[in-house]
Amino acid sequence: MNLDFIKPILIPINKEGHKFIAIFFAITVFFYLLDFTILTFIGLVLTLWCTAFFRDPVRFTPTQDGLIISPADGVVQMITEATPPAELNMDDEKLTRVSIFMNIFNVHVNRSPISGKIKVVEYKAGNFFNADLDKSSQDNERQSFIIEHKNGTKVAFVQIAGLVARRIKTYVQPDDVLSAGERFGLIRFGSRVDVYLPKGIKSKVSVGQTVIAGESIIANFIEKQQNECLCKSD
């Protein structure tokens, strides 16, 4: 029987989730065989939730050059001026930081905010405070990155572990070349991703706004450069 018609409605599952789904499913079957109805039901719910948690849907990333795309699904929790993590060795000057909080029901696969070459990948051990807190950007366990666009513009972004999230998974290393919207990692289970916009670039999102990794536009760094060129020509 040809089941190709089913493929368009199936949501891919990230490979990081296979073992967790298998564990929950095995426990559910064990309870079922022991005729523990309530525990079987709970196990089934947890298996379905785990499957949904590790879903990895196809995303359609805008192709306009210069766009900074959301690296995470979730809600824009904060937009503030902040200094990037010290381990990135950037200037101490504050940049606009867009913080995106992921709850346990969001897709947790993270995607590159721009096209470019990974210049820095730095891991920092830390605490596991609630990712809602501002101090989590500096105090929590994190994985920090700098990616450089072909025109020299650099964007810093950071995966931050939270109260529940205890595992940051990264797929890239320095000198890897990524396209905007390409997968670079994930965080288990629920947390936050910070994006530090280049100097002078304004956010195009608002606090409380829901964004989608690989699709939602959070800024445009070429727009400012084009305006500056127009001003000079005038």
DOPAFI-228422 format. One record per residue: residue in three letters; x, z, y of N, C-alpha, C, CB in turn. Coordinates in steps of 0.2 Angstrom, whole numbers, padded with zeros to 4 digits, always signed. Atoms other than C-alpha are relative to their C-alpha. Glycine has a CB too. Layout:
BEGIN
ALAXZYXZYXZYXZY ...
//
This chain:
BEGIN
MET+0004+0000-0006+0000+0000+0000+0004+0000+0006-0005+0006+0000 ASN-0004+0001-0006+0007-0005+0017-0003+0005+0005-0001-0007+0003 LEU+0002-0005-0005+0006+0010+0029+0003+0000+0007+0002+0007-0003 ASP-0003+0002-0007+0014+0002+0044-0004+0002+0006+0003-0007+0000 PHE+0005-0001-0006-0002+0005+0054+0000+0007+0002-0007-0002-0003 ILE+0000-0007-0001+0001+0024+0053+0006+0001+0005+0001+0004-0006 LYS-0007-0002-0004+0019+0023+0062-0002+0001+0007+0004-0006-0001 PRO+0001-0001-0008+0012+0021+0080-0003+0007+0002-0004-0005+0002 ILE+0003-0007-0002+0003+0038+0079+0004+0005-0003-0007+0000-0003 LEU-0005-0005+0002+0017+0047+0070+0005+0002+0005+0003-0001-0006 ILE-0005-0002-0004+0028+0058+0081+0006+0002-0003-0003+0006+0005 PRO-0006-0001+0004+0046+0058+0076+0002+0008+0001+0006-0004+0003 ILE-0002-0007+0000+0053+0075+0072+0008+0000+0000-0002+0004-0007 ASN-0008-0001-0001+0071+0080+0078+0003+0003-0007+0001+0004+0006 LYS-0003-0002+0007+0083+0082+0063+0001+0008+0000+0006-0004-0001 GLU-0002-0007+0000+0087+0100+0069-0006+0004-0002+0001+0002+0008 GLY+0006-0004+0002+0069+0105+0064-0001+0000-0007-0005-0002+0004 HIS+0002+0001+0007+0069+0099+0046+0001+0006-0004+0005-0005-0003 LYS-0001-0006+0004+0077+0115+0039-0005+0006+0001+0007+0002+0000 PHE+0005-0005-0002+0065+0126+0049-0007-0001-0003+0000+0001+0007 ILE+0006+0003+0002+0050+0116+0044+0000+0002-0008-0002-0007+0002 ALA+0000-0001+0007+0055+0117+0026+0000+0007-0002+0007-0003-0003 ILE+0000-0007+0002+0058+0136+0026-0007+0002+0001+0005+0004+0005 PHE+0006-0002-0001+0041+0139+0034-0005-0003-0006-0003-0002+0007 PHE+0004+0003+0005+0033+0127+0021+0001+0003-0006+0001-0007+0000 ALA-0001-0003+0007+0041+0135+0006-0003+0007+0000+0008+0001-0001 ILE+0004-0006+0000+0035+0152+0012-0007+0000-0001+0002+0004+0007 THR+0007+0001+0000+0018+0146+0014-0002-0002-0007-0002-0006+0005 VAL+0001+0001+0007+0018+0139-0004+0001+0006-0004+0005-0006-0002 PHE-0001-0006+0003+0025+0155-0010-0006+0005+0000+0006+0004+0002 PHE+0006-0005-0001+0010+0165-0003-0006-0003-0003-0001+0001+0008 TYR+0006+0003+0003-0002+0152-0009+0000+0001-0007+0000-0008+0002 LEU+0000-0002+0007+0004+0154-0027-0001+0007-0002+0007-0002-0002 LEU+0002-0007+0001+0002+0172-0025-0007+0002+0002+0005+0005+0004 ASP+0007-0001-0002-0015+0170-0019-0001+0005+0006-0004+0002-0006 PHE+0001-0004-0006-0012+0179-0003-0003-0005+0006+0007+0003+0003 THR+0004+0004-0005-0025+0170+0008+0002+0000+0007-0008+0001-0001 ILE-0001-0001-0008-0022+0178+0025+0008-0003+0001-0001+0007+0001 LEU-0007+0002-0001-0003+0176+0023+0001-0008-0001+0005+0004-0005 THR+0000+0007+0001-0005+0158+0017-0002-0004+0006-0004-0002-0006 PHE+0002+0003-0007-0015+0154+0033+0005+0001+0005-0007+0003+0001 ILE-0005-0001-0005-0002+0162+0044+0006-0005-0001+0002+0007+0000 GLY-0005+0005+0002+0011+0152+0035-0001-0007+0002+0002+0001-0007 LEU+0002+0007-0001+0002+0136+0037+0000-0001+0008-0007-0001-0002 VAL+0000+0001-0007-0001+0139+0056+0008+0000+0003-0003+0006+0003 LEU-0007+0000-0002+0018+0143+0058+0004-0006-0002+0004+0006-0003 THR-0003+0006+0002+0023+0128+0049-0002-0006+0004-0002-0002-0008 LEU+0002+0005-0005+0012+0117+0060+0003+0001+0007-0008+0000+0000 TRP-0003-0001-0006+0019+0125+0075+0007-0002+0000-0001+0008+0002 CYS-0007+0002+0000+0037+0123+0070+0000-0008+0000+0003+0003-0007 THR+0000+0007+0000+0033+0105+0066-0001-0003+0007-0005-0003-0005 ALA+0001+0002-0007+0026+0103+0084+0005+0001+0004-0007+0003+0002 PHE-0005-0002-0005+0040+0112+0092+0006-0005+0000+0003+0007-0002 PHE-0006+0004+0001+0053+0100+0085-0002-0007+0001+0004+0001-0007 ARG+0002+0007-0001+0043+0084+0089+0005-0003+0005-0007+0000+0003 ASP-0005+0004-0005+0054+0071+0098-0003-0007+0001+0007-0001-0004 PRO+0004+0006-0001+0042+0058+0105+0005-0005+0004-0006+0001+0004 VAL-0003+0006-0004+0048+0041+0112-0002+0001+0007-0002-0007-0003 ARG+0001+0000-0007+0050+0041+0131+0002-0006+0003+0004+0006+0003 PHE-0001+0006-0003+0050+0027+0143+0003+0002+0007-0007-0004+0001 THR-0004-0002-0006+0063+0030+0156+0000-0005+0006+0007+0002-0001 PRO+0000+0005-0006+0062+0022+0174+0007-0003+0000-0002+0003+0006 THR-0007+0003+0000+0076+0009+0175+0003-0001+0007-0001-0007-0003 GLN-0002+0001-0007+0078+0009+0194+0007+0004+0001-0005+0002+0005 ASP-0007-0004-0001+0097+0014+0198-0001+0005+0005+0005-0006+0001 GLY-0001-0005-0005+0100+0030+0207-0006+0005-0001-0001-0003+0007 LEU+0005-0006+0001+0085+0040+0200+0003+0005-0004-0006-0003-0004 ILE-0002-0006+0004+0088+0057+0194-0006+0002-0004+0003+0006+0004 ILE+0006-0001+0004+0076+0060+0179+0000+0007-0003+0000-0005-0006 SER+0000-0006+0003+0070+0076+0172+0003+0001-0006-0007+0003+0000 PRO-0003+0000+0007+0081+0082+0158-0004+0004-0005+0007+0004+0001 ALA+0004-0004+0004+0067+0093+0151-0007+0000+0001+0002+0008+0001 ASP+0007-0001-0001+0049+0095+0148-0002+0007+0002-0004-0002-0007 GLY+0001-0006-0002+0041+0109+0156-0003+0001+0007+0006+0005+0000 VAL+0003-0002-0007+0036+0117+0173+0006+0001+0005-0005+0005+0000 VAL-0005-0001-0005+0047+0116+0189-0001+0008+0002+0000-0005+0006 GLN+0001-0007-0002+0049+0135+0191+0003+0002+0006+0004+0004-0006 MET-0003-0002-0007+0061+0136+0206+0004-0006+0002+0005+0005-0001 ILE-0004+0005-0004+0069+0124+0219+0003+0004+0005-0004-0006+0003 THR-0003-0005-0005+0082+0134+0228+0007-0003+0001+0000+0007-0003 GLU-0007+0002-0001+0100+0132+0235+0004+0005-0004+0001+0001+0008 ALA-0004-0004+0004+0113+0139+0223+0006-0004-0001-0004+0001-0007 THR-0007+0003+0002+0131+0137+0218+0000-0002-0007+0005+0005+0002 PRO-0001+0002+0007+0134+0128+0202+0004+0005-0004+0003-0007-0001 PRO-0004-0004+0004+0141+0138+0187+0008+0000+0002-0001-0001-0007 ALA-0007+0000-0001+0159+0143+0190+0004-0004-0004+0003+0008+0000 GLU-0004+0004+0005+0165+0135+0174+0001-0007+0001-0002+0002-0007 LEU+0000+0007-0001+0161+0118+0181+0006-0002+0006-0007-0002+0003 ASN-0006+0001-0005+0175+0121+0195-0002-0005+0005+0006-0003-0004 MET+0002+0004-0005+0164+0112+0208+0001+0004+0007-0008-0002-0001 ASP-0001-0004-0007+0165+0117+0227-0005+0006+0000-0002-0005+0006 ASP+0005-0006+0000+0157+0134+0231-0006-0002+0004+0004+0006+0003 GLU+0006+0001-0005+0145+0125+0243-0006+0000-0004+0001-0007+0003 LYS+0006+0000+0003+0127+0127+0238-0003-0006+0000-0005+0006+0003 LEU+0004+0006+0001+0117+0113+0231-0007+0002-0002+0003-0004-0006 THR+0007-0001+0002+0098+0111+0228+0000+0000-0008-0004-0006+0003 ARG+0000-0001+0007+0095+0117+0211-0008+0000-0002+0003+0007-0002 VAL+0007+0001+0002+0079+0112+0202+0000+0003-0007-0002-0008-0001 SER+0000-0004+0007+0075+0124+0187-0007-0002-0003+0000+0008+0002 ILE+0006+0002+0004+0063+0118+0174+0000+0005-0006+0001-0007-0003 PHE+0001-0005+0005+0056+0131+0162-0004-0003-0006-0004+0006+0003 MET+0003+0003+0006+0051+0126+0144-0003+0006-0004+0005-0004-0004 ASN+0004-0005+0004+0038+0137+0135+0001-0003-0007-0007+0001+0002 ILE-0001+0002+0007+0037+0137+0116-0004-0006-0003-0001+0006-0004 PHE+0005+0006+0002+0024+0123+0116+0003-0007+0003-0007+0001+0002 ASN-0003+0007-0003+0035+0110+0126+0005-0003-0005+0004+0002+0006 VAL-0006+0003+0004+0046+0097+0118+0006+0003+0002-0001-0008+0001 HIS-0006-0003-0002+0063+0104+0118+0006-0004-0001+0001+0006-0005 VAL-0006+0005+0000+0074+0089+0116+0002-0001+0008-0002-0007-0004 ASN-0002+0001-0007+0084+0087+0132+0003-0007+0001+0005+0006+0003 ARG-0002+0006-0001+0088+0071+0140+0005-0001+0007-0006-0005+0001 SER-0005+0001-0005+0102+0064+0152-0004-0001+0007+0005-0005-0001 PRO+0004+0001-0007+0096+0065+0171+0002-0007+0003+0001+0005+0005 ILE-0002+0006-0002+0106+0049+0175+0004-0004-0005+0004+0001+0007 SER-0004+0004+0004+0116+0035+0168+0007+0002+0002-0001-0007+0000 GLY-0007-0001-0002+0135+0038+0168+0004+0003-0006+0000+0005+0005 LYS-0005-0003+0005+0150+0046+0159+0000+0008+0001+0007-0003+0001 ILE-0001-0007+0000+0151+0064+0154+0007+0002+0002-0002+0003-0007 LYS-0007-0002-0002+0165+0072+0163+0002+0007-0002+0001+0000+0008 VAL-0001-0006+0002+0163+0090+0159-0005+0003-0005+0001+0005+0006 VAL+0005-0003+0004+0155+0100+0145+0003+0007-0001-0001-0003-0007 GLU-0003-0007+0000+0158+0119+0146-0006+0005-0003+0002+0002+0007 TYR+0004-0005+0003+0150+0133+0135+0002+0007+0003+0001+0000-0007 LYS-0001-0007-0003+0148+0151+0143-0004+0005-0004-0001+0000+0007 ALA+0004-0006+0003+0143+0166+0132-0003+0004+0005+0004+0004-0005 GLY+0003-0005-0004+0131+0178+0140-0006+0003-0003-0003-0004+0006 ASN+0006-0004+0003+0115+0188+0139-0006-0005-0001-0002+0005+0006 PHE+0007+0004+0002+0097+0183+0134-0005+0003+0004-0001+0000-0007 PHE+0006-0002-0004+0087+0188+0149-0005-0005+0000+0003+0001+0008 ASN+0006+0005-0001+0070+0180+0152+0002-0005+0005-0006+0004+0003 ALA-0002+0006-0004+0073+0162+0158-0004+0000+0007+0000-0006-0004 ASP+0004+0000-0007+0060+0165+0172+0004+0004+0005-0007+0004-0001 LEU-0003-0003-0005+0072+0176+0181+0006-0004+0003+0004+0007-0003 ASP-0005+0004-0004+0084+0169+0194+0007+0001-0003+0000+0001+0007 LYS-0007-0002+0003+0099+0179+0187+0002-0004-0006+0000+0007+0000 SER-0002+0003+0006+0098+0170+0171+0004-0006+0001-0007-0002-0004 SER-0004+0005-0002+0106+0155+0179+0008+0002-0001-0001-0003+0006 GLN-0007-0002+0000+0122+0165+0180+0002+0005-0005+0002+0003+0007 ASP-0001-0006+0005+0120+0179+0167-0001-0002-0007-0004+0006+0002 ASN+0002+0002+0007+0113+0170+0152+0005-0005-0003-0007-0003+0000 GLU-0004+0005+0004+0122+0160+0138-0003-0007+0003-0001+0001-0007 ARG+0001+0007-0003+0123+0142+0144+0005-0005-0002-0001+0001+0007 GLN-0004+0006+0001+0130+0125+0141-0001-0004+0006-0002-0004-0006 SER+0000+0004-0006+0135+0116+0157+0003-0007+0000+0003+0004+0006 PHE-0002+0007+0001+0138+0098+0160+0001-0003+0007-0005-0005-0004 ILE-0001+0004-0006+0144+0086+0174+0000-0007-0003+0006+0001+0004 ILE+0000+0007+0002+0139+0067+0172+0002-0004+0007-0006-0002-0003 GLU-0002+0004-0006+0147+0054+0184-0003-0007+0000+0007+0000+0001 HIS+0003+0006+0000+0137+0039+0189+0006-0005+0002-0005-0001+0006 LYS-0005+0005-0002+0147+0022+0191+0002+0000+0007-0003-0007-0003 ASN-0002+0000-0007+0147+0024+0210+0003+0006+0002-0007-0001+0004 GLY-0003-0006-0002+0155+0041+0209-0004+0006+0001+0004-0001+0006 THR+0005-0006-0001+0140+0052+0211+0000+0004-0006-0007-0003+0002 LYS+0000-0004+0006+0141+0067+0200-0006+0005+0001+0006+0005+0000 VAL+0006-0004+0001+0126+0077+0194+0002+0006-0005-0007-0004-0002 ALA-0001-0005+0005+0128+0094+0186-0007+0003-0003+0003+0006+0004 PHE+0006-0003+0003+0115+0101+0174+0002+0005-0006-0004-0006-0003 VAL-0002-0006+0004+0114+0117+0163-0006+0001-0005+0002+0006+0004 GLN+0005-0003+0005+0105+0122+0147+0001+0007+0000+0001-0003-0007 ILE+0000-0007+0000+0101+0140+0148-0004+0003-0005-0002+0003+0007 ALA+0004-0003+0006+0096+0151+0133-0004+0006+0004+0005+0004-0005 GLY+0005-0004-0003+0082+0163+0136-0001+0006-0004-0007-0003+0002 LEU+0001-0006+0004+0074+0179+0129-0001-0002-0007-0007+0003+0003 VAL+0001+0002+0007+0068+0170+0113+0005-0005-0002-0007-0003+0000 ALA-0005+0005+0002+0080+0155+0113+0007+0003-0001+0001-0005+0006 ARG-0007-0003+0002+0096+0160+0104+0005-0006-0002-0001+0005-0005 ARG-0004+0005+0003+0103+0143+0100+0000-0006+0005-0002-0002-0007 ILE-0001+0006-0004+0109+0129+0112+0004-0005-0005+0004+0001+0006 LYS-0003+0005+0004+0113+0113+0103+0001-0006+0004-0005-0003-0006 THR-0002+0006-0004+0123+0099+0111+0003-0006-0004+0006+0003+0005 TYR-0002+0006+0004+0126+0081+0105+0006-0003+0003-0006-0004+0000 VAL-0005+0004-0003+0139+0075+0118+0006+0004+0001-0003-0002+0007 GLN-0007-0003-0002+0157+0078+0123+0003-0004+0006+0005+0000-0006 PRO-0003+0004-0006+0168+0073+0138+0002-0007-0002+0006+0003+0002 ASP-0002+0007+0001+0170+0054+0140-0006-0004-0004+0006-0001-0004 ASP+0006+0003+0003+0153+0050+0131-0003-0003+0006-0004+0005-0004 VAL+0004+0004-0005+0143+0037+0141-0007+0000-0002+0003-0007+0001 LEU+0008+0000+0001+0124+0040+0142-0004-0004+0005-0002+0008+0000 SER+0005+0003-0005+0110+0031+0149-0005+0005+0002-0004-0006-0004 ALA+0005-0005-0002+0097+0040+0159-0006+0000-0005-0003-0003+0007 GLY+0005-0002+0005+0084+0048+0147+0003+0000-0007-0005-0006+0001 GLU-0003+0000+0006+0096+0047+0133+0001+0008-0003+0007-0003-0001 ARG-0001-0007+0002+0096+0063+0122+0007+0003+0000-0003+0001-0007 PHE-0007-0003+0001+0110+0075+0124+0000+0007-0003+0003+0001+0007 GLY+0000-0006+0003+0104+0091+0116-0007+0003+0000+0005+0005+0003 LEU+0007-0004+0000+0090+0104+0113+0002+0007+0000-0004-0002-0006 ILE+0000-0008+0000+0087+0123+0115-0005+0002-0005+0000+0003+0007 ARG+0005-0004+0004+0078+0134+0102+0000+0007+0002+0002-0001-0008 PHE+0007+0003-0001+0065+0141+0106-0003+0002+0006-0004+0004-0006 GLY+0003-0001-0007+0059+0140+0124+0006+0003+0004-0005+0006-0001 SER-0005-0002-0005+0071+0142+0139+0000-0004+0006+0007-0001-0004 ARG+0000+0003-0006+0076+0132+0154+0006-0004+0001+0001+0006+0006 VAL-0006+0005-0002+0087+0118+0161+0000-0001+0008-0002-0007-0003 ASP-0001+0000-0008+0094+0118+0179+0003-0007+0001+0004+0006+0002 VAL-0004+0006-0002+0099+0102+0188+0002+0001+0007-0005-0006+0000 TYR-0003-0001-0006+0110+0103+0203+0001-0007+0003+0007+0003+0000 LEU+0001+0007-0003+0106+0088+0215+0007-0001+0004-0006+0000+0004 PRO-0006+0001-0004+0121+0080+0224-0002+0002+0007+0002-0008+0000 LYS+0001-0002-0007+0124+0086+0242-0004-0005+0004+0007+0001+0003 GLY+0004+0004-0005+0111+0080+0254-0006-0003-0003+0004-0004+0003 ILE+0006+0004+0003+0098+0074+0241-0005+0005-0001+0003-0002-0007 LYS+0006-0004+0000+0081+0081+0242-0004-0001-0007-0005-0002+0006 SER+0004+0000+0006+0070+0085+0227-0007-0004+0002-0002+0007-0002 LYS+0007+0003+0000+0054+0074+0224-0005+0003-0004+0001-0007-0002 VAL+0004-0004+0004+0046+0087+0214-0002+0007+0004+0002+0002-0007 SER+0002-0007-0004+0037+0104+0219+0000+0005-0005-0007-0001+0003 VAL+0000-0006+0005+0037+0121+0211-0007+0000-0003+0001+0007+0004 GLY+0006+0000+0004+0023+0122+0198-0002-0006-0003-0005+0002+0005 GLN+0001+0006+0003+0024+0104+0194+0002-0001-0007+0003-0006+0005 THR-0002+0001+0007+0024+0099+0176+0004-0007+0000-0006-0001-0004 VAL-0004+0006+0000+0038+0086+0172+0001-0001-0007+0007+0001+0004 ILE-0001+0002+0006+0042+0076+0157+0007-0003-0001-0005-0006-0002 ALA-0007+0002+0001+0060+0074+0150+0000-0008-0001+0003+0003-0006 GLY-0001+0007+0001+0066+0056+0152-0005-0005+0003+0000-0002-0007 GLU+0005+0004-0003+0051+0050+0162-0001+0002+0008-0006+0000-0003 SER+0002-0002-0007+0048+0061+0178+0006+0000+0004-0003+0007-0001 ILE-0005+0001-0005+0058+0057+0193+0000+0006+0005-0001-0006+0005 ILE-0001-0006-0004+0065+0072+0202+0004-0001+0006+0003+0006-0004 ALA-0003+0002-0006+0076+0064+0215+0003-0007+0000+0006+0005+0001 ASN-0003+0007-0001+0085+0048+0221+0006+0001+0004-0005-0005+0003 PHE-0006-0001-0004+0103+0049+0226+0002-0007+0003+0005+0002-0005 ILE-0002+0007-0004+0105+0030+0231-0004-0001+0006-0001-0006-0005 GLU+0005+0001-0006+0090+0031+0243+0004+0003+0006-0006+0004-0001 LYS-0004-0003-0005+0101+0043+0254+0005-0005+0002+0002+0007-0001 GLN-0006+0004-0001+0116+0031+0253-0002-0006+0004+0004-0002-0006 GLN+0003+0006-0004+0105+0016+0258-0002+0001+0007-0006-0003-0004 ASN+0002-0002-0007+0098+0025+0273+0006+0001+0004-0004+0006+0000 GLU-0006-0001-0004+0115+0030+0278+0004-0007+0002+0006+0004-0003 CYS-0003+0006-0001+0121+0012+0277-0004-0004+0006+0000-0005-0006 LEU+0004+0003-0006+0106+0006+0288+0001+0003+0006-0007+0001-0002 CYS-0002-0003-0007+0110+0019+0301+0006-0002+0003+0000+0008-0001 LYS-0007+0003-0002+0128+0013+0302-0001-0007+0003+0005+0001-0006 SER+0000+0007-0002+0123-0005+0303-0004-0001+0007-0004-0004-0005 ASP+0003+0000-0007+0111-0001+0318+0005+0002+0005-0006+0005-0001 
//
